[in-house]
Amino acid sequence: MTAQTMERTRDQGTRVGRRGWAALVVLMLPVLLVSVDNTVLSFALPAIGRDLEPTSAQQLWIVDVYPLVLAGLLVTMGTMGDRFGRRRMLLIGATGFAAVSALAAFAPTAEALIVARAVMGVFGAMLMPSTLSLLRSIFVDRDQRRLAVAVWASMFSAGAALGPIVGGVLLEHFGWGSVFLLAVPVLIPLLLLAPFVVPESRDPKPGRIDPTSIALSMATMVPIVFAVKELAVYGVAGATWAFLAIAIGVGFGAVFVRRQLRMPAPMLDMRLFRDGTFTGALLVNLLSVVGLVGFLFFVAQHLQLVLGLSPLDAGLALVPGLAAMIVSGLLVVPVGRRIAPRVLVPAALAFSVLGYVIVGLSGSDASPTTLIVAFVALGIGIGAAETVSNELILAGAPPAKAGAASAVSETAYELGAVLGTAVLGGAVTALYRVRLDLPAPLPSAASAAARETLAGAMQEADRLGGALGGALRDAAASAFGAGVGVTAVIGAALVVVAAVIAAATLGGSRAPSRIER
């Protein structure tokens, strides 16, 4: 019996009952937690800035080191799950993630917080590859599996938007460490229930664990993302090592690809990328997340630091956008039965472009209502595009390669989170520093802090008070708003690129039907 015949037989198998749907609920816990953790710091950054006083580069690393490590290790941990058991890796990752999160909550310095975030990325990488592979093994009926995967994709996207909301609620009543302690109550139900409702799953012929490939994958990603950060924060003239770092990363990447192609059982089967639909959907996935995370990075700061909203009020302002993202991610499944992905995805992403245009036109004058409307538009597009792209990524790979395909999809998501903060967040930071026109006379220490970050400027404005403090606050808000306006154009351009890629590569097959392939 061929693999394709076996897959068709499984698709016609028994529909799962309550235990299967309970397993889906349990498996959504790590999905939500890891995606929430990518953006929850957007709202905690002002508080962290006031307490730990990080530099602008450290502030970016606090956010980015976690998804960077996570993305670099996803394929590795997926291979280990195939060999040792996906549920086992899930439980080990949950235990470690909860423990390190508790330590991060009490980090005394910016450097300690960066280290803790990096270790969280290691355990987070154990959590994610198992979830989608386990769903495929649990939901053998094709209709049930389609719905389960749509829920998975919707929760992955919605979790990124939920982060600032959860952060706003927590920061209204507790310190910034509470955003890390959130992992403990979320993961305890997973540890208690998973052994009973989630069956163990292994690959009978897993790829071998290759330390050289692990090192090469990290050596590819770290220099490139470091270079992006350096260019964003210091500009071309101030980041002399950035271009060398890019060359080093690309060089290691070429060696990694060559090694995978020569290995009989590679960590990552590079032949997956020969499928145009698979590669196109992957790029749409990545660029969509870049647009979402970058948007949240500067909107969260604008709501709190420029408009003066409390963390709770700022979080609640994003609730309509979160709802739009979840609803669009689920509704796109029945709509996709009648509309081809090459039409559906660009049409959805047009809403996201509209969201960026609204922000770009508003600039520093953007009101809470304006940002709410913009985020709703962005959420409609991202929610739909992420659901369809994840389905097509799985459909573009043979059933035997489903685990590798899911790891690649999640890697693209995490890399998108890194680039969203590094590219769009870094652009806002760089433009803010260029546009900032400090009032005189301003103490040198206050001037240096104001030029580092918007949070530093607002903190110094509060310390100075009076007319000088007010002038500093106005200057910082104006500079930040000008930076957001330009960055919104960049974000809109990235989403347009994603729409063009979708129209050119996703073909005419309807997304929901392809997932059974």
Buried (B, 14 or more C-beta within 10 A) or exposed (E): EEEEEEBBEBBEEEEBEEEBBBBBEBBBBBBBBBBBBBBBBBBBBBBBBBBBBBBBBBBBBBBBBBBBBBBBBBBBBBBBBBBBBBBBBBBBBBBBBBBBBBBBBEBEEBBBBBBBBBBBBBBBBBBBBBBBBBBBBBBBBBEBBBBBBBBBBBBBBBBBBBBBBBBBBBBBEBBBBBBBBBBBEBBEEBBEBBEEBBBEBBBEEBBEBBEEBBEBBBBBBBBBBBBBBBBBBBEEEEBEEBEEBBEBBEEBBEBBBEBBEEBEEBBBBBEBBEBEBBBBBBBBBBBBBBBBBBBBBBBBBBBBBBBEBEBBBBBBBBBBBBBBBBBBBBBBBEBBEEBBBBEBBBBBBBBBBBBBBBBBEBBBEBEBEBBBBBBBBBBBBBBBBBBBBBBBBBBBBBBBBBBBBBBBBBBBBBBBBBBBBBBBBBBBBBBBBEBBEBBEEBEEEBBEBBBBBBBBBBBBBEEBEEEBBEBBBEBBBBBBBBBBBBBBBBBBEBBBBBBEBBBEBBBEBBBBBBBBB
